[in-house]
Amino acid sequence: MTLTTPFLPQVLSKKTARLRMNELGKQGEVFFFLFDFELKKPIVLTKKELKDKGIYFDINGKNNFKYPERISKTQDIVLQKKALDKAVYEKAFKTVQQEINAGNSYLLAKSKS
């Protein structure tokens, strides 16, 4: 899926993202991070940067905004799907299956609770 908005955050290198998260952690700064499936496009933002970019989230009750009584539509968000190449999907699927069969299913078990 592609999110089309003028507020897309800067994508960092893996090394830069790791260094930034470590530095923010040392400073006691709250931050939000997002990684894509392939770990190629990490995003790390402070609470202020999220607000400045108009990015809001609610994950299991943890959020960075208060719900308004009425949510108004301020801009169009266009979501587009893009199918993975079959070979890429099959490789990823096999990897997941191998990890499950090896007993590495912590994330699966965690997501069911």
N, CA, C and O atoms as a GROMACS GRO file, in nm:
protein
  452
    1MET      N    1   0.083  -0.118   0.000
    1MET     CA    2   0.000   0.000   0.000
    1MET      C    3   0.087   0.124   0.000
    1MET      O    4   0.197   0.124   0.057
    2THR      N    5   0.040   0.227  -0.062
    2THR     CA    6   0.112   0.353  -0.065
    2THR      C    7   0.024   0.460  -0.004
    2THR      O    8  -0.094   0.472  -0.040
    3LEU      N    9   0.078   0.537   0.088
    3LEU     CA   10   0.006   0.647   0.148
    3LEU      C   11   0.053   0.774   0.081
    3LEU      O   12   0.172   0.808   0.086
    4THR      N   13  -0.038   0.844   0.018
    4THR     CA   14  -0.003   0.966  -0.051
    4THR      C   15  -0.042   1.085   0.036
    4THR      O   16  -0.160   1.110   0.060
    5THR      N   17   0.057   1.156   0.084
    5THR     CA   18   0.035   1.273   0.168
    5THR      C   19   0.159   1.362   0.160
    5THR      O   20   0.269   1.310   0.141
    6PRO      N   21   0.144   1.491   0.174
    6PRO     CA   22   0.262   1.579   0.172
    6PRO      C   23   0.344   1.569   0.299
    6PRO      O   24   0.449   1.633   0.309
    7PHE      N   25   0.301   1.492   0.396
    7PHE     CA   26   0.366   1.488   0.526
    7PHE      C   27   0.449   1.363   0.548
    7PHE      O   28   0.476   1.328   0.664
    8LEU      N   29   0.489   1.294   0.444
    8LEU     CA   30   0.565   1.171   0.464
    8LEU      C   31   0.697   1.202   0.532
    8LEU      O   32   0.768   1.294   0.493
    9PRO      N   33   0.731   1.124   0.635
    9PRO     CA   34   0.856   1.147   0.708
    9PRO      C   35   0.977   1.098   0.631
    9PRO      O   36   0.964   1.020   0.536
   10GLN      N   37   1.093   1.143   0.672
   10GLN     CA   38   1.219   1.103   0.609
   10GLN      C   39   1.250   0.957   0.642
   10GLN      O   40   1.243   0.916   0.758
   11VAL      N   41   1.284   0.882   0.540
   11VAL     CA   42   1.327   0.744   0.558
   11VAL      C   43   1.476   0.745   0.586
   11VAL      O   44   1.553   0.811   0.515
   12LEU      N   45   1.518   0.672   0.689
   12LEU     CA   46   1.658   0.669   0.730
   12LEU      C   47   1.725   0.540   0.686
   12LEU      O   48   1.657   0.443   0.650
   13SER      N   49   1.856   0.538   0.690
   13SER     CA   50   1.927   0.412   0.671
   13SER      C   51   1.911   0.332   0.801
   13SER      O   52   1.878   0.389   0.905
   14LYS      N   53   1.934   0.202   0.795
   14LYS     CA   54   1.924   0.120   0.916
   14LYS      C   55   2.020   0.170   1.024
   14LYS      O   56   1.984   0.179   1.142
   15LYS      N   57   2.142   0.202   0.983
   15LYS     CA   58   2.242   0.248   1.080
   15LYS      C   59   2.200   0.380   1.144
   15LYS      O   60   2.209   0.396   1.266
   16THR      N   61   2.156   0.473   1.063
   16THR     CA   62   2.113   0.604   1.114
   16THR      C   63   1.993   0.588   1.207
   16THR      O   64   1.986   0.654   1.310
   17ALA      N   65   1.899   0.502   1.170
   17ALA     CA   66   1.781   0.480   1.254
   17ALA      C   67   1.823   0.422   1.389
   17ALA      O   68   1.774   0.467   1.493
   18ARG      N   69   1.913   0.325   1.388
   18ARG     CA   70   1.960   0.264   1.513
   18ARG      C   71   2.030   0.368   1.601
   18ARG      O   72   2.004   0.376   1.721
   19LEU      N   73   2.117   0.448   1.540
   19LEU     CA   74   2.188   0.552   1.616
   19LEU      C   75   2.091   0.655   1.673
   19LEU      O   76   2.106   0.699   1.787
   20ARG      N   77   1.993   0.692   1.593
   20ARG     CA   78   1.895   0.792   1.640
   20ARG      C   79   1.812   0.736   1.755
   20ARG      O   80   1.787   0.807   1.852
   21MET      N   81   1.768   0.611   1.745
   21MET     CA   82   1.690   0.551   1.853
   21MET      C   83   1.773   0.541   1.980
   21MET      O   84   1.724   0.568   2.090
   22ASN      N   85   1.899   0.502   1.966
   22ASN     CA   86   1.987   0.494   2.083
   22ASN      C   87   2.005   0.631   2.148
   22ASN      O   88   2.000   0.643   2.270
   23GLU      N   89   2.026   0.732   2.067
   23GLU     CA   90   2.046   0.867   2.120
   23GLU      C   91   1.920   0.918   2.187
   23GLU      O   92   1.927   0.974   2.297
   24LEU      N   93   1.805   0.901   2.124
   24LEU     CA   94   1.679   0.946   2.184
   24LEU      C   95   1.652   0.871   2.315
   24LEU      O   96   1.603   0.930   2.411
   25GLY      N   97   1.684   0.742   2.317
   25GLY     CA   98   1.667   0.663   2.439
   25GLY      C   99   1.755   0.713   2.551
   25GLY      O  100   1.712   0.723   2.666
   26LYS      N  101   1.881   0.746   2.518
   26LYS     CA  102   1.973   0.800   2.620
   26LYS      C  103   1.921   0.931   2.677
   26LYS      O  104   1.937   0.958   2.797
   27GLN      N  105   1.859   1.011   2.592
   27GLN     CA  106   1.808   1.141   2.635
   27GLN      C  107   1.674   1.129   2.708
   27GLN      O  108   1.623   1.227   2.763
   28GLY      N  109   1.616   1.009   2.709
   28GLY     CA  110   1.486   0.990   2.772
   28GLY      C  111   1.372   1.047   2.689
   28GLY      O  112   1.262   1.070   2.740
   29GLU      N  113   1.399   1.070   2.562
   29GLU     CA  114   1.300   1.127   2.471
   29GLU      C  115   1.207   1.018   2.420
   29GLU      O  116   1.252   0.911   2.378
   30VAL      N  117   1.078   1.046   2.424
   30VAL     CA  118   0.979   0.951   2.370
   30VAL      C  119   0.986   0.958   2.218
   30VAL      O  120   0.991   1.067   2.161
   31PHE      N  121   0.985   0.842   2.153
   31PHE     CA  122   0.988   0.842   2.007
   31PHE      C  123   0.903   0.729   1.951
   31PHE      O  124   0.871   0.633   2.021
   32PHE      N  125   0.869   0.743   1.826
   32PHE     CA  126   0.789   0.646   1.752
   32PHE      C  127   0.876   0.591   1.641
   32PHE      O  128   0.944   0.668   1.572
   33PHE      N  129   0.877   0.460   1.621
   33PHE     CA  130   0.955   0.405   1.511
   33PHE      C  131   0.868   0.311   1.429
   33PHE      O  132   0.775   0.248   1.481
   34LEU      N  133   0.899   0.302   1.302
   34LEU     CA  134   0.825   0.218   1.210
   34LEU      C  135   0.924   0.155   1.114
   34LEU      O  136   1.008   0.224   1.056
   35PHE      N  137   0.914   0.024   1.097
   35PHE     CA  138   1.000  -0.048   1.004
   35PHE      C  139   0.915  -0.121   0.902
   35PHE      O  140   0.810  -0.175   0.935
   36ASP      N  141   0.960  -0.124   0.779
   36ASP     CA  142   0.892  -0.202   0.678
   36ASP      C  143   0.933  -0.349   0.692
   36ASP      O  144   1.027  -0.380   0.765
   37PHE      N  145   0.864  -0.436   0.623
   37PHE     CA  146   0.886  -0.580   0.632
   37PHE      C  147   1.031  -0.619   0.604
   37PHE      O  148   1.084  -0.710   0.668
   38GLU      N  149   1.093  -0.552   0.510
   38GLU     CA  150   1.230  -0.587   0.470
   38GLU      C  151   1.336  -0.510   0.549
   38GLU      O  152   1.455  -0.527   0.524
   39LEU      N  153   1.295  -0.427   0.642
   39LEU     CA  154   1.386  -0.344   0.722
   39LEU      C  155   1.473  -0.253   0.636
   39LEU      O  156   1.590  -0.230   0.668
   40LYS      N  157   1.416  -0.202   0.528
   40LYS     CA  158   1.492  -0.117   0.437
   40LYS      C  159   1.452   0.030   0.447
   40LYS      O  160   1.524   0.116   0.397
   41LYS      N  161   1.338   0.060   0.510
   41LYS     CA  162   1.289   0.198   0.514
   41LYS      C  163   1.247   0.239   0.655
   41LYS      O  164   1.130   0.269   0.677
   42PRO      N  165   1.340   0.240   0.750
   42PRO     CA  166   1.302   0.276   0.887
   42PRO      C  167   1.269   0.425   0.900
   42PRO      O  168   1.327   0.511   0.834
   43ILE      N  169   1.174   0.451   0.990
   43ILE     CA  170   1.134   0.587   1.021
   43ILE      C  171   1.138   0.601   1.173
   43ILE      O  172   1.087   0.516   1.245
   44VAL      N  173   1.200   0.708   1.222
   44VAL     CA  174   1.209   0.735   1.365
   44VAL      C  175   1.172   0.881   1.386
   44VAL      O  176   1.236   0.970   1.331
   45LEU      N  177   1.067   0.905   1.466
   45LEU     CA  178   1.020   1.040   1.489
   45LEU      C  179   0.992   1.065   1.637
   45LEU      O  180   0.943   0.977   1.707
   46THR      N  181   1.025   1.184   1.684
   46THR     CA  182   0.990   1.223   1.820
   46THR      C  183   0.842   1.260   1.824
   46THR      O  184   0.778   1.273   1.719
   47LYS      N  185   0.788   1.277   1.945
   47LYS     CA  186   0.648   1.317   1.956
   47LYS      C  187   0.623   1.450   1.886
   47LYS      O  188   0.521   1.468   1.820
   48LYS      N  189   0.717   1.544   1.901
   48LYS     CA  190   0.701   1.674   1.836
   48LYS      C  191   0.702   1.660   1.684
   48LYS      O  192   0.622   1.724   1.615
   49GLU      N  193   0.793   1.578   1.632
   49GLU     CA  194   0.800   1.558   1.487
   49GLU      C  195   0.672   1.495   1.434
   49GLU      O  196   0.624   1.530   1.325
   50LEU      N  197   0.615   1.402   1.509
   50LEU     CA  198   0.487   1.341   1.469
   50LEU      C  199   0.381   1.449   1.458
   50LEU      O  200   0.309   1.457   1.359
   51LYS      N  201   0.372   1.531   1.561
   51LYS     CA  202   0.270   1.638   1.562
   51LYS      C  203   0.294   1.735   1.448
   51LYS      O  204   0.200   1.773   1.378
   52ASP      N  205   0.420   1.776   1.428
   52ASP     CA  206   0.453   1.871   1.321
   52ASP      C  207   0.416   1.818   1.183
   52ASP      O  208   0.380   1.894   1.094
   53LYS      N  209   0.425   1.686   1.166
   53LYS     CA  210   0.395   1.625   1.036
   53LYS      C  211   0.248   1.583   1.025
   53LYS      O  212   0.205   1.533   0.921
   54GLY      N  213   0.172   1.603   1.132
   54GLY     CA  214   0.030   1.566   1.128
   54GLY      C  215   0.008   1.416   1.128
   54GLY      O  216  -0.089   1.367   1.071
   55ILE      N  217   0.100   1.343   1.193
   55ILE     CA  218   0.088   1.197   1.200
   55ILE      C  219   0.038   1.160   1.338
   55ILE      O  220   0.101   1.192   1.439
   56TYR      N  221  -0.076   1.093   1.343
   56TYR     CA  222  -0.138   1.054   1.469
   56TYR      C  223  -0.158   0.904   1.471
   56TYR      O  224  -0.183   0.842   1.368
   57PHE      N  225  -0.147   0.845   1.590
   57PHE     CA  226  -0.162   0.701   1.601
   57PHE      C  227  -0.234   0.664   1.729
   57PHE      O  228  -0.234   0.739   1.827
   58ASP      N  229  -0.296   0.548   1.726
   58ASP     CA  230  -0.357   0.488   1.844
   58ASP      C  231  -0.330   0.339   1.834
   58ASP      O  232  -0.389   0.270   1.751
   59ILE      N  233  -0.240   0.290   1.918
   59ILE     CA  234  -0.203   0.148   1.918
   59ILE      C  235  -0.233   0.093   2.056
   59ILE      O  236  -0.166   0.125   2.154
   60ASN      N  237  -0.334   0.010   2.062
   60ASN     CA  238  -0.377  -0.050   2.189
   60ASN      C  239  -0.395   0.054   2.299
   60ASN      O  240  -0.355   0.033   2.413
   61GLY      N  241  -0.456   0.165   2.264
   61GLY     CA  242  -0.485   0.269   2.363
   61GLY      C  243  -0.373   0.367   2.388
   61GLY      O  244  -0.393   0.467   2.457
   62LYS      N  245  -0.254   0.341   2.334
   62LYS     CA  246  -0.143   0.437   2.345
   62LYS      C  247  -0.152   0.527   2.222
   62LYS      O  248  -0.146   0.480   2.108
   63ASN      N  249  -0.166   0.657   2.245
   63ASN     CA  250  -0.181   0.747   2.131
   63ASN      C  251  -0.113   0.880   2.157
   63ASN      O  252  -0.065   0.907   2.267
   64ASN      N  253  -0.112   0.961   2.054
   64ASN     CA  254  -0.049   1.093   2.066
   64ASN      C  255  -0.150   1.204   2.034
   64ASN      O  256  -0.112   1.311   1.985
   65PHE      N  257  -0.277   1.178   2.064
   65PHE     CA  258  -0.381   1.278   2.040
   65PHE      C  259  -0.503   1.245   2.127
   65PHE      O  260  -0.514   1.137   2.184
   66LYS      N  261  -0.592   1.341   2.135
   66LYS     CA  262  -0.720   1.319   2.201
   66LYS      C  263  -0.826   1.313   2.092
   66LYS      O  264  -0.825   1.393   1.998
   67TYR      N  265  -0.917   1.219   2.105
   67TYR     CA  266  -1.022   1.207   2.005
   67TYR      C  267  -1.115   1.327   2.011
   67TYR      O  268  -1.167   1.360   2.118
   68PRO      N  269  -1.136   1.393   1.899
   68PRO     CA  270  -1.234   1.502   1.898
   68PRO      C  271  -1.376   1.443   1.901
   68PRO      O  272  -1.395   1.326   1.870
   69GLU      N  273  -1.472   1.525   1.938
   69GLU     CA  274  -1.609   1.475   1.939
   69GLU      C  275  -1.653   1.439   1.798
   69GLU      O  276  -1.728   1.344   1.778
   70ARG      N  277  -1.607   1.513   1.704
   70ARG     CA  278  -1.641   1.486   1.564
   70ARG      C  279  -1.513   1.495   1.483
   70ARG      O  280  -1.444   1.597   1.486
   71ILE      N  281  -1.481   1.391   1.412
   71ILE     CA  282  -1.360   1.390   1.329
   71ILE      C  283  -1.399   1.440   1.190
   71ILE      O  284  -1.484   1.382   1.123
   72SER      N  285  -1.335   1.548   1.148
   72SER     CA  286  -1.366   1.604   1.016
   72SER      C  287  -1.262   1.558   0.914
   72SER      O  288  -1.148   1.530   0.948
   73LYS      N  289  -1.305   1.551   0.790
   73LYS     CA  290  -1.217   1.512   0.681
   73LYS      C  291  -1.144   1.638   0.636
   73LYS      O  292  -1.206   1.732   0.587
   74THR      N  293  -1.011   1.640   0.652
   74THR     CA  294  -0.935   1.760   0.617
   74THR      C  295  -0.860   1.745   0.485
   74THR      O  296  -0.830   1.845   0.418
   75GLN      N  297  -0.829   1.622   0.447
   75GLN     CA  298  -0.762   1.602   0.319
   75GLN      C  299  -0.784   1.458   0.275
   75GLN      O  300  -0.810   1.370   0.356
   76ASP      N  301  -0.774   1.436   0.147
   76ASP     CA  302  -0.790   1.302   0.094
   76ASP      C  303  -0.663   1.222   0.115
   76ASP      O  304  -0.552   1.273   0.096
   77ILE      N  305  -0.680   1.098   0.155
   77ILE     CA  306  -0.569   1.006   0.166
   77ILE      C  307  -0.594   0.897   0.062
   77ILE      O  308  -0.699   0.833   0.062
   78VAL      N  309  -0.498   0.877  -0.024
   78VAL     CA  310  -0.512   0.778  -0.130
   78VAL      C  311  -0.427   0.657  -0.096
   78VAL      O  312  -0.305   0.667  -0.082
   79LEU      N  313  -0.490   0.543  -0.082
   79LEU     CA  314  -0.419   0.418  -0.056
   79LEU      C  315  -0.420   0.336  -0.183
   79LEU      O  316  -0.524   0.318  -0.247
   80GLN      N  317  -0.304   0.286  -0.219
   80GLN     CA  318  -0.292   0.204  -0.339
   80GLN      C  319  -0.228   0.072  -0.302
   80GLN      O  320  -0.131   0.069  -0.226
   81LYS      N  321  -0.281  -0.035  -0.355
   81LYS     CA  322  -0.220  -0.165  -0.328
   81LYS      C  323  -0.124  -0.200  -0.440
   81LYS      O  324  -0.142  -0.161  -0.555
   82LYS      N  325  -0.023  -0.273  -0.403
   82LYS     CA  326   0.077  -0.317  -0.500
   82LYS      C  327   0.113  -0.460  -0.463
   82LYS      O  328   0.168  -0.486  -0.356
   83ALA      N  329   0.083  -0.551  -0.551
   83ALA     CA  330   0.110  -0.692  -0.523
   83ALA      C  331   0.260  -0.719  -0.527
   83ALA      O  332   0.334  -0.663  -0.608
   84LEU      N  333   0.302  -0.807  -0.437
   84LEU     CA  334   0.442  -0.851  -0.438
   84LEU      C  335   0.464  -0.945  -0.555
   84LEU      O  336   0.373  -1.015  -0.599
   85ASP      N  337   0.585  -0.946  -0.603
   85ASP     CA  338   0.624  -1.044  -0.702
   85ASP      C  339   0.607  -1.183  -0.640
   85ASP      O  340   0.642  -1.202  -0.523
   86LYS      N  341   0.555  -1.278  -0.714
   86LYS     CA  342   0.527  -1.411  -0.660
   86LYS      C  343   0.653  -1.476  -0.600
   86LYS      O  344   0.645  -1.539  -0.495
   87ALA      N  345   0.766  -1.462  -0.665
   87ALA     CA  346   0.890  -1.522  -0.616
   87ALA      C  347   0.930  -1.460  -0.482
   87ALA      O  348   0.977  -1.531  -0.392
   88VAL      N  349   0.914  -1.330  -0.468
   88VAL     CA  350   0.947  -1.261  -0.343
   88VAL      C  351   0.854  -1.310  -0.232
   88VAL      O  352   0.898  -1.337  -0.121
   89TYR      N  353   0.724  -1.320  -0.264
   89TYR     CA  354   0.627  -1.367  -0.165
   89TYR      C  355   0.658  -1.510  -0.121
   89TYR      O  356   0.658  -1.540  -0.002
   90GLU      N  357   0.685  -1.597  -0.218
   90GLU     CA  358   0.713  -1.737  -0.185
   90GLU      C  359   0.836  -1.750  -0.096
   90GLU      O  360   0.837  -1.830  -0.003
   91LYS      N  361   0.940  -1.672  -0.125
   91LYS     CA  362   1.061  -1.676  -0.042
   91LYS      C  363   1.030  -1.631   0.101
   91LYS      O  364   1.072  -1.696   0.197
   92ALA      N  365   0.957  -1.522   0.114
   92ALA     CA  366   0.922  -1.472   0.248
   92ALA      C  367   0.832  -1.571   0.320
   92ALA      O  368   0.849  -1.593   0.440
   93PHE      N  369   0.737  -1.630   0.250
   93PHE     CA  370   0.646  -1.727   0.309
   93PHE      C  371   0.723  -1.849   0.360
   93PHE      O  372   0.698  -1.898   0.470
   94LYS      N  373   0.817  -1.898   0.279
   94LYS     CA  374   0.899  -2.013   0.321
   94LYS      C  375   0.981  -1.979   0.446
   94LYS      O  376   0.994  -2.061   0.536
   95THR      N  377   1.035  -1.859   0.449
   95THR     CA  378   1.114  -1.817   0.565
   95THR      C  379   1.028  -1.817   0.691
   95THR      O  380   1.069  -1.868   0.795
   96VAL      N  381   0.909  -1.760   0.681
   96VAL     CA  382   0.818  -1.757   0.796
   96VAL      C  383   0.783  -1.899   0.839
   96VAL      O  384   0.785  -1.930   0.958
   97GLN      N  385   0.753  -1.986   0.745
   97GLN     CA  386   0.719  -2.125   0.777
   97GLN      C  387   0.836  -2.195   0.846
   97GLN      O  388   0.816  -2.270   0.942
   98GLN      N  389   0.958  -2.172   0.798
   98GLN     CA  390   1.076  -2.234   0.860
   98GLN      C  391   1.093  -2.186   1.004
   98GLN      O  392   1.124  -2.265   1.093
   99GLU      N  393   1.072  -2.057   1.027
   99GLU     CA  394   1.086  -2.003   1.161
   99GLU      C  395   0.978  -2.058   1.254
   99GLU      O  396   1.005  -2.089   1.370
  100ILE      N  397   0.857  -2.070   1.204
  100ILE     CA  398   0.749  -2.129   1.285
  100ILE      C  399   0.783  -2.273   1.319
  100ILE      O  400   0.770  -2.314   1.434
  101ASN      N  401   0.828  -2.350   1.220
  101ASN     CA  402   0.863  -2.490   1.242
  101ASN      C  403   0.982  -2.505   1.336
  101ASN      O  404   0.996  -2.608   1.403
  102ALA      N  405   1.068  -2.403   1.342
  102ALA     CA  406   1.183  -2.407   1.432
  102ALA      C  407   1.145  -2.362   1.574
  102ALA      O  408   1.229  -2.361   1.664
  103GLY      N  409   1.018  -2.327   1.592
  103GLY     CA  410   0.972  -2.287   1.724
  103GLY      C  411   0.981  -2.139   1.752
  103GLY      O  412   0.957  -2.095   1.864
  104ASN      N  413   1.017  -2.063   1.652
  104ASN     CA  414   1.030  -1.918   1.670
  104ASN      C  415   0.897  -1.850   1.638
  104ASN      O  416   0.885  -1.778   1.539
  105SER      N  417   0.799  -1.874   1.723
  105SER     CA  418   0.665  -1.821   1.695
  105SER      C  419   0.620  -1.722   1.801
  105SER      O  420   0.500  -1.704   1.823
  106TYR      N  421   0.715  -1.656   1.868
  106TYR     CA  422   0.681  -1.561   1.973
  106TYR      C  423   0.585  -1.454   1.923
  106TYR      O  424   0.485  -1.425   1.989
  107LEU      N  425   0.612  -1.396   1.807
  107LEU     CA  426   0.525  -1.290   1.758
  107LEU      C  427   0.386  -1.342   1.726
  107LEU      O  428   0.288  -1.271   1.748
  108LEU      N  429   0.377  -1.463   1.675
  108LEU     CA  430   0.245  -1.520   1.647
  108LEU      C  431   0.168  -1.539   1.776
  108LEU      O  432   0.050  -1.503   1.784
  109ALA      N  433   0.232  -1.596   1.876
  109ALA     CA  434   0.167  -1.620   2.004
  109ALA      C  435   0.131  -1.488   2.070
  109ALA      O  436   0.023  -1.476   2.128
  110LYS      N  437   0.218  -1.388   2.061
  110LYS     CA  438   0.196  -1.258   2.123
  110LYS      C  439   0.077  -1.188   2.059
  110LYS      O  440   0.000  -1.123   2.129
  111SER      N  441   0.060  -1.201   1.927
  111SER     CA  442  -0.048  -1.130   1.858
  111SER      C  443  -0.184  -1.190   1.890
  111SER      O  444  -0.286  -1.124   1.867
  112LYS      N  445  -0.190  -1.312   1.940
  112LYS     CA  446  -0.318  -1.375   1.973
  112LYS      C  447  -0.368  -1.336   2.110
  112LYS      O  448  -0.486  -1.353   2.141
  113SER      N  449  -0.279  -1.283   2.195
  113SER     CA  450  -0.321  -1.249   2.332
  113SER      C  451  -0.385  -1.113   2.340
  113SER      O  452  -0.425  -1.070   2.448
   0.00000   0.00000   0.00000
